Amino acid sequence: MIGFIGAGSIGGAVITGLIKNGYDADEIVVKGGHSNRTSLLAEQLGFKVVKKVKQLDDAEVIFIAVGANALESVLTELKEIASDKLIVAFTGSASVALLKQDLGKVKVAHAIPNTPVKVGAGFTGITYSDDFTDEDKKKVASIMGYTGQLVEVPEDQLGIIGTVAGCSPAFLDVFIEALSDAGVKHGLNRKLAYEAAIGMAIGAGKLAKQSDLNVSALKDEVTSPGGSTIRGVAALEEYGFRNAVIKAVDAAEND
Ligand SMILES: NC(=O)c1ccc[n+]([C@@H]2O[C@H](COP(=O)([O-])OP(=O)(O)OC[C@H]3O[C@@H](n4cnc5c(N)ncnc54)[C@H](OP(=O)(O)O)[C@@H]3O)[C@@H](O)[C@H]2O)c1
């Protein structure tokens, strides 16, 4: 049995990814917030909803997916039942030290998933407390594996991983939208333009992951001398595309 506290944007995305990719909904118990958001999701996905944190006592692993403002009160309630469990917090402002401070000797982890977890294609960075055993890590990985990749990172890199993998789906959405605008400008209908741009993004990502070549070499492969692709790449550079992407990450990092 696994438990969730909070099923908003990221909690809901992880739960959806788990169940849609084969995790048994009967093995998931969720304590929701004040709105009917959790029960509406439960109607679609079939997991159990409870009203109190202590009703998650049968869970071996509990995921905290509330925002910073609710974290302290959730940890106070969780402390009563947490001693024999693995606690994984998605809350951005959490840290292993803060979780340890509030929960005592409990094994804790801080993880930052991205929204593609919803379709089993997520990328989640995670930092474990020192007392997590390999067995414990395997247990968490076996759950999060339903939602995509889980990668252990040092905690001081969790923030930038969260930006590069977590904010950038929105950056890529802007790129896809712009590309389809360009397709429409040159005569494609909107539906086909989106299909082409999205299909390209999925395919290029898959190729980049599966190829032995790095992305720079993949670009070199498709830029023939004097050809249309290198002219497009040069235009991207002329208009500061690479710098715009770096500045977007800088902006996301500097709050
Ligand atoms: N969104 C992302 O892509 C993402 C990615 C990685 C990490 N994070 C981090 O995850 C945290 C949550 O973000 P979010 O975008 O999912 O926010 P969100 O959509 O506002 O979801 C938070 C949920 O927590 C619930 N909640 C509040 N108090 C609760 C309580 N005492 N017990 C149980 N549930 C409670 C709320 O339920 P009600 O609405 O029903 O009150 C709400 O649905 C943030 O710290 C964020 O930085 C987000």
The ligand as an SDF file (V2000), in Angstrom:
LIG
                    3D

 48 52  0  0  0  0  0  0  0  0999 V2000
    3.3250   21.3290  -10.3960 N   0  0  0  0  0  0  0  0  0  0  0  0
    4.5380   20.8410  -10.6770 C   0  0  0  0  0  0  0  0  0  0  0  0
    4.9050   20.5950  -11.8530 O   0  0  0  0  0  0  0  0  0  0  0  0
    5.4910   20.4970   -9.5590 C   0  0  0  0  0  0  0  0  0  0  0  0
    6.6180   19.7080   -9.8400 C   0  0  0  0  0  0  0  0  0  0  0  0
    7.4630   19.3380   -8.7970 C   0  0  0  0  0  0  0  0  0  0  0  0
    7.2140   19.7830   -7.5030 C   0  0  0  0  0  0  0  0  0  0  0  0
    6.1410   20.5930   -7.2650 N   0  0  0  0  0  0  0  0  0  0  0  0
    5.9240   21.0520   -5.8980 C   0  0  0  0  0  0  0  0  0  0  0  0
    4.8400   20.3190   -5.3630 O   0  0  0  0  0  0  0  0  0  0  0  0
    4.1110   21.1280   -4.4360 C   0  0  0  0  0  0  0  0  0  0  0  0
    2.6490   21.1120   -4.8470 C   0  0  0  0  0  0  0  0  0  0  0  0
    2.5490   21.7220   -6.1180 O   0  0  0  0  0  0  0  0  0  0  0  0
    1.2480   21.5700   -7.0150 P   0  0  0  0  0  0  0  0  0  0  0  0
    1.5420   22.2950   -8.2810 O   0  0  0  0  0  0  0  0  0  0  0  0
    0.8060   20.1470   -7.0920 O   0  0  0  0  0  0  0  0  0  0  0  0
    0.1920   22.4270   -6.1420 O   0  0  0  0  0  0  0  0  0  0  0  0
   -1.3810   22.2850   -6.1190 P   0  0  0  0  0  0  0  0  0  0  0  0
   -1.8960   21.9820   -7.4770 O   0  0  0  0  0  0  0  0  0  0  0  0
   -1.8920   23.4990   -5.4060 O   0  0  0  0  0  0  0  0  0  0  0  0
   -1.6360   21.0010   -5.2090 O   0  0  0  0  0  0  0  0  0  0  0  0
   -1.4710   20.9840   -3.8410 C   0  0  0  0  0  0  0  0  0  0  0  0
   -2.5730   20.1390   -3.2860 C   0  0  0  0  0  0  0  0  0  0  0  0
   -2.3670   19.9840   -1.8940 O   0  0  0  0  0  0  0  0  0  0  0  0
   -3.6360   19.8020   -1.3080 C   0  0  0  0  0  0  0  0  0  0  0  0
   -3.5610   20.0870    0.1050 N   0  0  0  0  0  0  0  0  0  0  0  0
   -3.3890   21.2700    0.7420 C   0  0  0  0  0  0  0  0  0  0  0  0
   -3.3680   21.0970    2.0860 N   0  0  0  0  0  0  0  0  0  0  0  0
   -3.5300   19.7650    2.2910 C   0  0  0  0  0  0  0  0  0  0  0  0
   -3.5990   18.9620    3.4470 C   0  0  0  0  0  0  0  0  0  0  0  0
   -3.4950   19.4790    4.6660 N   0  0  0  0  0  0  0  0  0  0  0  0
   -3.7870   17.6440    3.3000 N   0  0  0  0  0  0  0  0  0  0  0  0
   -3.8820   17.0980    2.0520 C   0  0  0  0  0  0  0  0  0  0  0  0
   -3.8290   17.8010    0.9210 N   0  0  0  0  0  0  0  0  0  0  0  0
   -3.6560   19.1290    1.0430 C   0  0  0  0  0  0  0  0  0  0  0  0
   -4.5300   20.7740   -2.0450 C   0  0  0  0  0  0  0  0  0  0  0  0
   -5.8310   20.2680   -2.0160 O   0  0  0  0  0  0  0  0  0  0  0  0
   -7.1470   21.1980   -2.1780 P   0  0  0  0  0  0  0  0  0  0  0  0
   -6.9090   22.0030   -3.4090 O   0  0  0  0  0  0  0  0  0  0  0  0
   -8.2220   20.2040   -2.3070 O   0  0  0  0  0  0  0  0  0  0  0  0
   -7.2170   22.0190   -0.9320 O   0  0  0  0  0  0  0  0  0  0  0  0
   -3.9520   20.7790   -3.4650 C   0  0  0  0  0  0  0  0  0  0  0  0
   -4.7180   20.0030   -4.3510 O   0  0  0  0  0  0  0  0  0  0  0  0
    4.7370   22.5330   -4.5110 C   0  0  0  0  0  0  0  0  0  0  0  0
    5.6130   22.7060   -3.4180 O   0  0  0  0  0  0  0  0  0  0  0  0
    5.5160   22.5170   -5.7990 C   0  0  0  0  0  0  0  0  0  0  0  0
    6.6800   23.3370   -5.7170 O   0  0  0  0  0  0  0  0  0  0  0  0
    5.2510   20.9240   -8.2550 C   0  0  0  0  0  0  0  0  0  0  0  0
  1  2  1  0
  2  3  2  0
  2  4  1  0
  4  5  1  0
  4 48  2  0
  5  6  2  0
  6  7  1  0
  7  8  2  0
  8  9  1  0
  8 48  1  0
  9 10  1  0
  9 46  1  0
 10 11  1  0
 11 12  1  0
 11 44  1  0
 12 13  1  0
 13 14  1  0
 14 15  2  0
 14 16  1  0
 14 17  1  0
 17 18  1  0
 18 19  2  0
 18 20  1  0
 18 21  1  0
 21 22  1  0
 22 23  1  0
 23 24  1  0
 23 42  1  0
 24 25  1  0
 25 26  1  0
 25 36  1  0
 26 27  1  0
 26 35  1  0
 27 28  2  0
 28 29  1  0
 29 30  1  0
 29 35  2  0
 30 31  1  0
 30 32  2  0
 32 33  1  0
 33 34  2  0
 34 35  1  0
 36 37  1  0
 36 42  1  0
 37 38  1  0
 38 39  2  0
 38 40  1  0
 38 41  1  0
 42 43  1  0
 44 45  1  0
 44 46  1  0
 46 47  1  0
M  CHG  2   8   1  16  -1
M  END
$$$$
